């Protein structure tokens, strides 16, 4: 899975990073859920300046999603014979 990172400044002007954001195809069933959660997290961080400068989106989703959906989102496909 490919991950991206988002960097921005919050209300107080402090640089903040959100890491481990999965890159999903728009046809993926979890696409809307991931983007809605990302917007919610970014808005929360922007409006509530905290001493923390780096956030893991992976850990955030682990706390906020149903476990079965989380496993399905982050599962890796096993290939036989190194294909």
C-alpha positions in Angstrom: 0.0 0.0 0.0 1.2 3.5 -0.8 1.0 6.2 1.9 1.1 9.9 1.7 1.7 12.7 4.3 0.0 16.0 4.8 1.8 19.0 6.3 0.1 22.3 7.2 0.1 25.1 9.7 -2.5 25.2 12.4 -4.3 28.3 13.8 -1.3 29.2 16.0 1.1 29.0 13.0 2.7 25.7 14.2 3.7 23.2 11.5 1.8 20.0 11.9 2.2 16.7 10.0 -0.3 13.9 9.5 1.5 10.7 8.4 0.5 7.3 7.1 -2.5 8.3 5.0 -3.4 5.5 2.7 -3.7 6.3 -1.0 -7.0 4.7 -2.3 -8.6 4.5 -5.7 -11.9 6.4 -5.9 -13.7 3.1 -6.6 -12.5 1.6 -3.3 -15.4 1.1 -0.8 -13.4 2.8 2.0 -12.5 5.9 -0.1 -15.3 8.1 1.3 -14.8 7.0 4.8 -11.0 7.6 4.8 -11.4 11.1 3.3 -14.2 12.1 5.7 -12.1 10.9 8.6 -9.0 12.8 7.3 -11.0 16.0 6.9 -12.3 15.6 10.5 -8.9 15.0 11.9 -7.3 17.9 10.0 -10.1 20.3 11.1 -9.7 19.2 14.7 -5.9 19.7 14.6 -6.2 23.0 12.8 -8.7 24.4 15.3 -7.1 23.0 18.5 -3.5 24.0 18.7 -1.6 21.3 20.8 2.0 20.7 21.7 2.0 17.6 19.4 3.4 18.3 15.9 3.0 14.9 14.3 -0.1 12.7 14.1 -0.4 9.1 12.7 -3.6 8.7 10.6 -3.1 4.9 10.9 -3.4 5.1 14.7 -6.4 7.5 14.4 -8.3 5.1 12.1 -7.5 2.2 14.4 -9.3 4.0 17.2 -12.2 5.4 15.1 -13.1 2.6 12.6 -14.7 -0.8 13.2 -12.0 -3.4 13.5 -13.2 -5.5 10.6 -13.2 -2.5 8.3 -9.8 -1.5 9.5 -8.3 -4.9 8.8 -9.9 -5.0 5.4 -8.5 -1.5 4.6 -4.9 -2.3 5.6 -4.7 -6.0 4.6 -1.9 -6.9 2.2 -2.5 -9.4 -0.5 -0.3 -12.5 -0.3 1.1 -13.6 -3.7 2.1 -17.2 -4.3 5.4 -18.0 -6.0 6.6 -14.4 -5.8 4.2 -13.3 -8.5 
